[in-house]
Amino acid sequence: MLGLLLSLTGVCTAQSSMLLVASGSSQRIQNRHADLDGLSRMTGRSMILRFHRLGYLERLPASTPTYYLRAIPPPYRYLRPWSKAFLERLSRRFHSRFGKRLRVTSLIRGIERQRALARRNGNAAPAFGINRSTHLTGATFDISKAYMTGREKAWMRRVLYSMKKQKRIYAVEEFRQPTFHIMVYRSYLDPAKGPGA
């Protein structure tokens, strides 16, 4: 009986790990949504600061009770308001369930930062073209799964997949870099849709 339970658990884990697998069109889908949402791509730090002053980007603290930023320099600790709201709600739910904080490893990027990342990381999207990174928009962030247990990763997959099916986010589970890559749509804050995450 225990053997059957363990084998079923293995099947469920394998199935859940397929929920957010990227396709060849993942980047194009995200960029299409960024264009539909009217999102500019950041060229660099000065543009990020200008968008923050205008209220288009919100600054994130380095550490909160439910999430913390890992290796993100201060000039890049920004997100779109709806993406920040999603991260805060998701991290509160995760912390309530597991008593742990989420580790956020990437937020907004400018073109030069994205180009530098692409040079040293073959998994990184380019800074230009139809497959460019949506981190340039400030709507996207990454959550590390490096220190998550199997149960925590399975829970995160189910929550993100549910929100993806509702067309409120676009999420991909990355395996070369152990992260959940999450782009939040502007409509996430639409009160008609009710609370998300």
C-alpha positions in Angstrom: 0.0 0.0 0.0 2.8 2.4 0.9 4.5 1.6 -2.4 1.4 2.4 -4.3 1.0 5.7 -2.4 4.6 6.6 -3.2 4.2 5.8 -6.8 1.0 7.8 -7.1 2.7 10.7 -5.3 5.5 10.5 -7.9 3.0 10.6 -10.7 1.2 13.6 -9.2 4.5 15.4 -8.8 5.5 14.7 -12.4 2.1 15.9 -13.6 2.1 19.0 -11.6 5.6 19.9 -12.8 4.2 19.9 -16.4 1.6 22.6 -15.6 3.8 25.6 -16.4 6.2 24.3 -19.0 7.3 26.9 -21.5 6.4 26.6 -25.2 8.3 28.0 -28.2 5.7 30.8 -28.2 5.9 31.8 -24.5 7.9 35.0 -25.0 5.8 36.1 -27.9 2.6 35.6 -25.9 4.0 37.6 -23.0 5.1 40.4 -25.4 1.7 40.5 -27.1 0.1 41.0 -23.6 2.6 43.7 -22.8 1.7 45.5 -26.0 -2.0 45.1 -25.3 -1.5 46.6 -21.8 0.4 49.5 -23.4 3.6 48.8 -21.5 6.9 50.6 -22.3 10.2 48.7 -22.1 12.8 50.3 -19.9 15.9 51.5 -21.5 17.8 52.0 -18.3 18.0 53.4 -14.7 16.9 56.9 -15.7 13.8 55.7 -17.4 13.0 53.5 -14.4 13.3 56.4 -12.0 11.2 58.6 -14.3 8.4 56.0 -14.4 8.6 55.7 -10.6 8.2 59.5 -10.2 5.2 59.4 -12.5 3.6 56.6 -10.5 3.9 53.9 -13.2 6.3 51.8 -11.1 6.4 51.1 -7.4 9.5 50.5 -5.3 9.8 47.3 -3.4 11.4 46.9 0.0 14.4 44.6 0.2 12.7 42.5 2.9 9.2 42.1 4.2 7.6 39.5 6.6 6.5 37.4 3.6 9.1 37.9 0.9 12.6 39.2 0.4 14.7 40.3 -2.6 17.9 38.3 -3.4 20.8 39.9 -5.2 18.7 42.7 -6.8 20.5 46.1 -6.8 18.5 49.1 -5.5 18.0 50.7 -8.9 16.1 47.6 -10.1 13.8 47.1 -7.1 10.6 48.2 -8.9 7.5 46.6 -10.4 4.2 47.8 -11.9 1.6 48.4 -9.3 -0.5 45.3 -10.3 2.6 43.1 -10.2 3.5 44.3 -6.8 0.0 43.7 -5.6 0.1 40.1 -6.9 3.5 39.4 -5.3 2.3 40.7 -2.0 -0.9 38.6 -2.0 0.9 35.5 -3.3 3.6 35.8 -0.7 1.1 36.3 2.1 -0.7 33.1 1.1 2.5 31.2 0.8 3.7 32.4 4.2 0.3 31.6 5.8 0.4 28.1 4.5 4.1 27.2 4.9 5.5 29.7 7.4 8.3 30.7 5.0 9.1 33.8 2.9 9.3 33.8 -0.9 12.7 34.6 -2.4 12.4 37.0 -5.3 15.4 36.9 -7.6 14.5 39.3 -10.4 12.2 42.3 -11.0 12.5 45.1 -13.6 15.5 45.3 -15.9 16.7 47.9 -18.4 18.1 47.0 -21.8 21.8 47.0 -20.8 21.1 44.8 -17.8 19.1 42.4 -20.0 21.9 42.3 -22.6 24.5 41.6 -19.9 22.4 38.8 -18.5 21.8 37.2 -21.9 25.6 37.2 -22.5 26.3 35.1 -19.4 23.0 33.1 -19.1 21.9 31.1 -22.2 18.4 30.8 -20.6 17.9 34.6 -20.6 15.6 36.2 -23.3 17.1 38.9 -25.6 16.6 42.6 -25.0 15.1 43.2 -28.5 12.7 41.6 -30.9 9.5 39.6 -30.5 11.1 37.3 -28.0 12.5 40.0 -25.8 12.3 39.7 -22.0 9.1 41.1 -20.3 11.3 42.0 -17.3 11.9 45.2 -19.3 8.2 46.2 -18.8 8.3 45.9 -14.9 5.3 43.6 -15.0 7.4 40.4 -14.5 9.3 39.0 -11.6 11.0 35.7 -10.7 10.6 33.6 -7.6 13.3 31.1 -6.7 12.2 27.5 -6.1 15.8 26.4 -5.1 14.8 26.1 -1.4 11.2 25.0 -1.8 10.1 21.5 -0.7 8.1 19.3 -3.1 4.9 20.3 -1.4 5.7 24.0 -1.7 6.5 23.7 -5.4 3.4 21.7 -6.1 1.2 24.3 -4.3 2.9 27.2 -6.2 2.3 25.4 -9.5 -1.4 24.9 -8.8 -1.9 28.5 -7.7 0.0 30.0 -10.7 -1.7 27.6 -13.2 -5.1 28.5 -11.8 -4.4 32.2 -12.3 -2.9 31.6 -15.7 -6.1 29.8 -16.8 -8.1 32.8 -15.6 -5.9 35.0 -17.9 -4.7 37.1 -15.0 -1.0 36.2 -15.3 1.4 34.3 -17.6 3.6 32.0 -15.6 6.4 29.6 -16.6 8.4 27.2 -14.5 12.1 27.4 -15.4 14.4 24.4 -14.8 17.8 25.5 -16.0 17.4 28.4 -13.5 15.2 27.1 -10.7 12.6 29.8 -10.8 8.9 30.6 -11.4 8.8 33.3 -14.0 5.6 35.4 -13.6 4.2 38.2 -15.7 1.1 39.9 -14.2 -1.5 41.4 -16.5 -2.8 44.9 -15.9 -6.3 43.5 -15.5 -5.2 41.7 -12.4 -6.4 44.7 -10.4 -9.8 44.9 -12.1 -12.3 44.9 -9.3 -14.9 43.1 -11.5 -12.7 40.0 -11.4 -12.5 39.8 -7.6 -9.4 39.1 -5.6 -6.7 37.2 -7.2 -3.9 34.8 -6.2 
